[in-house]
Amino acid sequence: MHPHQPKFAIGDRVRILDTDRGAWGKIAGTLGDLISVTRPDGDRTLHPPNQLEHLD
């Protein structure tokens, strides 16, 4: 992992970079090297950390 890569914690709000613009969700957990994100519509999707960034 990149040394400057922020660590993600459950409940963090993140933007999903590989999907339609403005997609976001909250960290639900991890599965191996992937991070589970719960979207506002209730869907959970899995993403590698480099496709996520923290929302301020």
N, C-alpha and C positions, 0 to 999 in steps of 0.2 A: 504494500500500500504506500502511496505517496506520503512522505513525512508531513506535508502540509494539509493532507486530506482531513477534513474535520470528522471527528467520531460522531456517529449518529446514535441517539438514545431513543428508546420507546417514547412515543408521544411528541417527538420533534416534528414541527411542520416543515415539509420540504417541497420544493418544486421538482417535477419530473421532466428532465431535459430531453428525453427521447420521444416524447409524445406530443400531441397537439399543444400549441402554445398556451401557457397559463395553467396547465394541468398541475395539480398539487395534491397532497395528502398528508397523513400523519404516519410516522413510523410505527409499525405494529410488531415488528420483531425481525429475526434473521433466519435464514435457511441456508446453511453452508456459507458460501461467499456472497449470497444475495440478500437484499434487504426487502422485507415485506412492507408495502405501503398500503394503507387503507384510504381509498379515495372518498370524496364527499358523498358519492352515490352508494357507498357501502362496498364497492368492489375492492378486492385486494389484488395487488399486482406485485410481481417480484422484479427487482432491478439491481444491477451491480452498482456499487457506491459511486462510480464515476458518472452515473446518469442522474444523480441527485445533488441538489444543493439546498442548503438551509434557507428558509424564508426568514427575513428579519422581522 
